[in-house]
Amino acid sequence: MHSTDHSSYMKELKARIDQELEQFFREREKDSLDPVCRTVSEHIKAFTMNGGKRLRPMLIVLGHNLFAPHDDKVFRAAISMELTQTYLLIHDDIMDQSEIRRGKPSLHVAVRNQMPGQVSDAKRISENIAIVAGDLADSLAHQALLQCGMDPSDVLRANVELSRIIEMTGYGQLIDIDSATNDSFGQRDLLRLHILKTAKYTIEGPLILGAMLSGTKEDVKPLSYYGTLLGTAFQLHDDILGLFGDEAETGKSIKSDVNEGKKTLLMLKAMENTSPENREFIKKCLACGDVSDNDFHKLRQIVKDSGSYDYSRKMMESMIEKSKEYLSQVKGDAEIKEFLKWLAHYIIERKS
């Protein structure tokens, strides 16, 4: 396939996954008889259907089709990963106190916005509702996978993998939370965080889950290494977008990572390679919670001048090249492998 064919194929996959999600939520509507439960279910649907690249469910489809002929039932299995994404993002937004997700209110904010003005402690109540909504999305993810209609033994293995993906992501989230107050947190810790919190559930996990659904007996370790490297590069690029991206394209505040105090590779290497005065300035920005425009622009300039931006780009590009080496070792469908090779470059060229 040419790159234009790859882009078209990606759009086709996204459209088919969106269709499957719509169908799944329609089937669930009759189960929400209580008005309160029905309202929360509508919030879950609205949050899930509000944009998103559908990369994770796509990779389940691709992981399956890499080793077996296409089976339309894989789309129902694939949406399990998008519902897992919903679960994780709802909780993540509460922990980060993020008001915006994909250009619209986060789920806990959407719930709060619908509350009558006289409700006391609306913030706490709306967050409690959102936590439960996230838990429900997690349950829906497993139901979608377990009821997809594919080979029961393959589905069981895949469901165990889905649980493990969620477990690893949880460990990554714990490391992320701890990093804010851990003065010894460094590059090795950050890369372990990215492997656990991002690579596992964004790239590697969905690919392996899809491979399990195919029933393949092939060695999937090279595919796992490809996914881990690409998933880590995905996060490094996300961090670059979080500091230098366009808000209109990323769908979130350009200052959000700094205001949340995230110790990205950009920040760690800048602090390592700049003056003591600038190092203290970076720490101040990460701790303030509401960085000013002037300080934010100065912070970005320090990241550039310290060589941290170039360092992050080079590491990301090195990971992409290494991931393609592992991909070449995978014994699977040649066209799917070509698409995955193209996807590696798409990952670090995207604007959102």
C-alpha positions as CSV (number, residue, x, y, z in Angstrom):
1,M,0.0,0.0,0.0
2,H,1.1,3.6,-0.7
3,S,0.9,6.2,2.1
4,T,-2.4,7.5,0.7
5,D,-3.8,3.9,0.8
6,H,-2.6,3.6,4.4
7,S,-4.3,6.9,5.3
8,S,-7.5,5.7,3.6
9,Y,-7.3,2.3,5.3
10,M,-6.9,4.0,8.7
11,K,-10.0,6.1,8.0
12,E,-12.0,3.0,7.0
13,L,-10.9,1.2,10.2
14,K,-11.9,4.2,12.3
15,A,-15.3,4.5,10.7
16,R,-16.0,0.8,11.2
17,I,-14.9,1.0,14.8
18,D,-17.2,4.1,15.4
19,Q,-20.0,2.1,13.8
20,E,-19.4,-0.8,16.2
21,L,-19.3,1.5,19.2
22,E,-22.6,3.1,18.2
23,Q,-24.2,-0.3,17.8
24,F,-22.8,-1.4,21.2
25,F,-24.2,1.6,23.0
26,R,-27.6,1.2,21.3
27,E,-27.7,-2.4,22.5
28,R,-27.0,-1.2,26.0
29,E,-29.7,1.5,26.1
30,K,-32.4,-0.9,27.2
31,D,-30.3,-2.0,30.2
32,S,-30.3,1.5,31.8
33,L,-33.9,1.6,33.2
34,D,-33.2,3.9,36.2
35,P,-33.1,7.6,35.1
36,V,-29.8,8.3,37.0
37,C,-28.1,5.2,35.5
38,R,-29.4,6.2,32.1
39,T,-28.0,9.7,32.4
40,V,-24.6,8.3,33.4
41,S,-24.6,5.9,30.5
42,E,-25.3,8.8,28.2
43,H,-22.3,10.6,29.6
44,I,-20.1,7.5,29.0
45,K,-21.3,7.3,25.4
46,A,-20.8,11.0,24.7
47,F,-17.4,10.9,26.2
48,T,-16.4,7.8,24.2
49,M,-17.8,9.1,20.9
50,N,-16.2,12.6,21.3
51,G,-13.4,12.3,18.8
52,G,-10.3,10.1,19.4
53,K,-8.2,8.4,16.8
54,R,-9.4,4.9,17.6
55,L,-5.7,3.8,17.4
56,R,-6.0,1.2,20.1
57,P,-9.0,-0.8,18.7
58,M,-7.4,-0.5,15.2
59,L,-4.3,-2.2,16.6
60,I,-6.4,-5.1,17.9
61,V,-7.8,-5.6,14.4
62,L,-4.3,-5.3,12.9
63,G,-2.9,-7.7,15.4
64,H,-5.5,-10.2,14.5
65,N,-5.3,-9.7,10.8
66,L,-1.5,-10.0,10.9
67,F,-1.9,-13.7,11.7
68,A,-5.4,-14.8,10.5
69,P,-7.9,-14.0,7.8
70,H,-10.2,-11.0,8.6
71,D,-13.2,-11.8,10.8
72,D,-15.8,-9.0,11.3
73,K,-16.4,-10.2,14.8
74,V,-12.9,-8.7,15.7
75,F,-14.5,-5.3,15.6
76,R,-16.7,-6.0,18.6
77,A,-13.6,-7.4,20.4
78,A,-11.6,-4.3,19.4
79,I,-14.0,-1.7,21.0
80,S,-13.0,-3.2,24.4
81,M,-9.8,-1.2,24.1
82,E,-11.7,2.0,23.4
83,L,-14.0,1.4,26.4
84,T,-10.9,0.8,28.5
85,Q,-9.5,4.1,27.2
86,T,-12.7,5.8,28.4
87,Y,-12.4,4.2,31.8
88,L,-8.7,5.3,32.2
89,L,-9.2,8.8,30.8
90,I,-12.2,9.5,33.1
91,H,-10.2,8.7,36.1
92,D,-7.1,10.4,34.8
93,D,-9.0,13.6,34.3
94,I,-10.2,13.6,37.9
95,M,-6.7,12.9,39.2
96,D,-5.2,15.6,37.1
97,Q,-8.1,18.0,37.7
98,S,-8.3,18.4,33.9
99,E,-11.4,20.5,32.8
100,I,-11.1,19.7,29.1
101,R,-10.8,16.5,27.1
102,R,-10.6,16.5,23.3
103,G,-11.9,20.1,23.2
104,K,-15.0,19.4,25.4
105,P,-15.6,19.2,29.1
106,S,-14.1,16.2,30.9
107,L,-16.8,13.8,32.1
108,H,-16.8,15.0,35.7
109,V,-17.1,18.6,34.5
110,A,-20.0,17.6,32.2
111,V,-21.8,16.0,35.1
112,R,-21.1,19.1,37.3
113,N,-22.4,21.4,34.6
114,Q,-25.8,19.6,34.6
115,M,-26.3,19.9,38.3
116,P,-28.8,22.4,39.7
117,G,-27.1,25.5,41.0
118,Q,-28.2,24.9,44.6
119,V,-26.3,21.6,45.0
120,S,-23.7,21.9,47.7
121,D,-20.4,20.2,47.2
122,A,-21.1,19.8,43.5
123,K,-17.4,19.2,42.7
124,R,-17.1,16.2,45.0
125,I,-20.4,14.7,44.0
126,S,-19.7,15.1,40.2
127,E,-16.2,13.5,40.7
128,N,-17.8,10.6,42.6
129,I,-20.3,10.0,39.8
130,A,-17.4,10.1,37.2
131,I,-15.4,7.6,39.2
132,V,-18.4,5.2,39.0
133,A,-18.8,6.0,35.3
134,G,-15.2,5.0,34.8
135,D,-15.7,1.7,36.6
136,L,-18.8,1.0,34.5
137,A,-16.8,1.6,31.3
138,D,-14.2,-0.9,32.5
139,S,-17.0,-3.5,33.0
140,L,-18.4,-2.7,29.5
141,A,-14.9,-3.2,28.0
142,H,-14.7,-6.8,29.3
143,Q,-18.3,-7.5,28.3
144,A,-17.6,-6.3,24.7
145,L,-14.6,-8.6,24.5
146,L,-16.2,-11.7,26.2
147,Q,-19.3,-11.5,24.0
148,C,-17.6,-10.9,20.7
149,G,-18.4,-14.3,19.4
150,M,-14.9,-15.4,18.5
151,D,-13.2,-18.7,19.5
152,P,-13.9,-19.0,23.3
153,S,-10.4,-20.1,24.2
154,D,-8.8,-17.3,22.3
155,V,-11.2,-14.8,23.8
156,L,-10.4,-16.0,27.3
157,R,-6.7,-15.5,26.7
158,A,-7.4,-12.1,25.3
159,N,-9.5,-11.1,28.3
160,V,-6.7,-12.1,30.7
161,E,-4.4,-9.9,28.5
162,L,-6.9,-7.0,28.8
163,S,-6.8,-7.3,32.6
164,R,-3.0,-7.4,32.5
165,I,-3.0,-4.2,30.3
166,I,-5.1,-2.5,32.9
167,E,-2.9,-3.7,35.7
168,M,0.3,-2.5,34.1
169,T,-1.3,0.9,33.3
170,G,-2.3,1.2,37.0
171,Y,1.3,0.6,38.1
172,G,2.4,3.2,35.6
173,Q,-0.1,5.6,37.0
174,L,1.2,5.0,40.5
175,I,4.7,5.8,39.4
176,D,3.4,8.9,37.7
177,I,1.7,10.1,40.8
178,D,4.7,9.5,42.9
179,S,7.0,11.3,40.4
180,A,5.6,14.7,41.4
181,T,7.1,14.5,44.9
182,N,10.1,12.2,44.1
183,D,13.2,14.3,43.8
184,S,15.3,11.4,42.6
185,F,12.9,10.7,39.7
186,G,15.1,10.5,36.6
187,Q,15.2,9.3,32.9
188,R,15.2,5.6,33.7
189,D,12.2,6.0,36.0
190,L,10.4,8.0,33.3
191,L,11.0,5.4,30.6
192,R,9.7,2.7,32.9
193,L,6.6,4.9,33.5
194,H,6.1,5.3,29.8
195,I,6.4,1.6,29.1
196,L,3.9,0.7,31.8
197,K,1.4,3.6,31.5
198,T,1.4,4.3,27.8
199,A,3.1,1.7,25.7
200,K,1.3,-1.3,27.2
201,Y,-2.2,0.0,26.6
202,T,-1.7,2.1,23.6
203,I,0.4,0.0,21.2
204,E,1.9,-3.3,22.6
205,G,-1.1,-4.5,24.5
206,P,-3.7,-4.1,21.8
207,L,-1.4,-5.7,19.2
208,I,-0.8,-8.7,21.4
209,L,-4.5,-8.9,22.4
210,G,-5.4,-9.0,18.7
211,A,-2.7,-11.7,18.0
212,M,-4.2,-13.8,20.8
213,L,-7.7,-13.5,19.2
214,S,-6.2,-14.9,15.9
215,G,-5.1,-18.1,17.7
216,T,-1.6,-17.8,16.2
217,K,1.1,-20.1,17.3
218,E,3.8,-17.8,15.9
219,D,6.3,-16.1,18.2
220,V,4.9,-12.7,19.0
221,K,7.9,-11.4,21.0
222,P,9.2,-9.3,18.1
223,L,5.7,-7.7,17.7
224,S,5.7,-7.0,21.5
225,Y,9.1,-5.3,21.2
226,Y,7.9,-3.3,18.2
227,G,4.8,-2.2,20.3
228,T,6.8,-1.3,23.4
229,L,9.3,0.9,21.5
230,L,6.6,2.6,19.4
231,G,4.4,3.1,22.4
232,T,7.2,4.8,24.3
233,A,7.9,7.0,21.3
234,F,4.2,7.8,21.1
235,Q,4.4,9.2,24.7
236,L,7.6,11.2,24.0
237,H,5.8,12.8,21.1
238,D,2.7,13.5,23.2
239,D,5.0,15.3,25.7
240,I,6.4,17.4,22.9
241,L,2.9,18.2,21.7
242,G,2.0,19.0,25.3
243,L,4.6,21.8,25.4
244,F,4.9,22.9,21.7
245,G,1.6,21.8,20.1
246,D,-1.4,23.8,18.9
247,E,-4.3,23.8,21.3
248,A,-6.8,23.8,18.5
249,E,-5.3,20.5,17.3
250,T,-4.5,18.8,20.6
251,G,-7.8,19.7,22.2
252,K,-6.3,20.6,25.6
253,S,-4.6,23.6,27.2
254,I,-1.0,24.0,26.0
255,K,-0.1,24.6,29.6
256,S,-1.8,21.6,31.2
257,D,1.3,19.4,31.4
258,V,3.3,22.1,33.1
259,N,0.4,23.0,35.4
260,E,0.0,19.4,36.4
261,G,3.8,19.4,37.3
262,K,4.6,16.6,34.8
263,K,8.3,15.6,34.8
264,T,8.6,14.8,31.1
265,L,11.8,14.0,29.4
266,L,11.8,17.6,28.1
267,M,11.8,18.9,31.7
268,L,14.3,16.3,33.1
269,K,16.9,16.9,30.4
270,A,16.4,20.7,30.5
271,M,17.0,20.7,34.3
272,E,20.1,18.5,33.8
273,N,21.7,20.7,31.1
274,T,20.8,24.2,32.0
275,S,22.1,26.7,34.6
276,P,21.2,26.4,38.3
277,E,19.1,29.5,38.0
278,N,17.1,28.1,35.1
279,R,16.8,24.8,36.9
280,E,15.1,26.5,39.9
281,F,12.9,28.4,37.5
282,I,11.7,25.1,35.9
283,K,11.0,23.6,39.3
284,K,9.0,26.7,40.2
285,C,6.9,26.5,37.0
286,L,6.2,22.8,37.6
287,A,5.1,23.5,41.2
288,C,3.0,26.6,40.7
289,G,-0.1,25.0,39.2
290,D,-1.0,28.0,37.1
291,V,2.0,29.1,35.0
292,S,1.8,32.6,33.6
293,D,2.1,33.3,29.8
294,N,5.5,34.9,30.2
295,D,6.9,32.2,32.4
296,F,5.6,29.5,30.0
297,H,7.3,31.1,27.0
298,K,10.5,31.4,28.9
299,L,10.2,27.7,30.0
300,R,9.8,26.6,26.4
301,Q,12.9,28.6,25.4
302,I,15.0,27.0,28.1
303,V,13.9,23.6,26.8
304,K,15.0,24.5,23.3
305,D,18.3,26.2,24.4
306,S,19.3,23.4,26.7
307,G,19.2,20.9,23.9
308,S,16.4,19.0,25.6
309,Y,14.0,19.3,22.7
310,D,16.5,17.9,20.3
311,Y,17.4,15.1,22.7
312,S,13.8,14.0,23.0
313,R,13.3,14.1,19.2
314,K,16.4,12.0,18.6
315,M,15.5,9.4,21.3
316,M,12.0,9.2,19.8
317,E,13.3,8.7,16.2
318,S,15.8,6.1,17.4
319,M,13.0,4.1,19.0
320,I,11.0,4.3,15.8
321,E,13.9,2.9,13.8
322,K,14.5,0.1,16.3
323,S,10.8,-0.8,16.3
324,K,10.9,-1.3,12.6
325,E,13.8,-3.7,12.9
326,Y,11.7,-5.8,15.3
327,L,8.7,-5.6,13.0
328,S,10.8,-7.0,10.1
329,Q,11.2,-10.2,12.3
330,V,7.5,-10.7,12.6
331,K,6.1,-13.6,10.6
332,G,2.8,-12.3,9.4
333,D,0.8,-10.7,6.6
334,A,3.1,-8.5,4.5
335,E,0.5,-5.7,3.8
336,I,-0.3,-5.4,7.5
337,K,3.4,-5.2,8.3
338,E,3.8,-2.4,5.7
339,F,0.9,-0.6,7.4
340,L,2.5,-0.9,10.8
341,K,5.8,0.4,9.4
342,W,3.9,3.4,8.0
343,L,2.1,3.8,11.3
344,A,5.4,4.1,13.2
345,H,6.1,7.4,11.3
346,Y,2.5,8.6,11.6
347,I,2.8,8.3,15.3
348,I,5.6,10.9,15.5
349,E,4.3,13.2,12.8
350,R,0.8,13.6,14.1
351,K,-0.4,17.0,15.4
352,S,-2.8,15.7,18.1
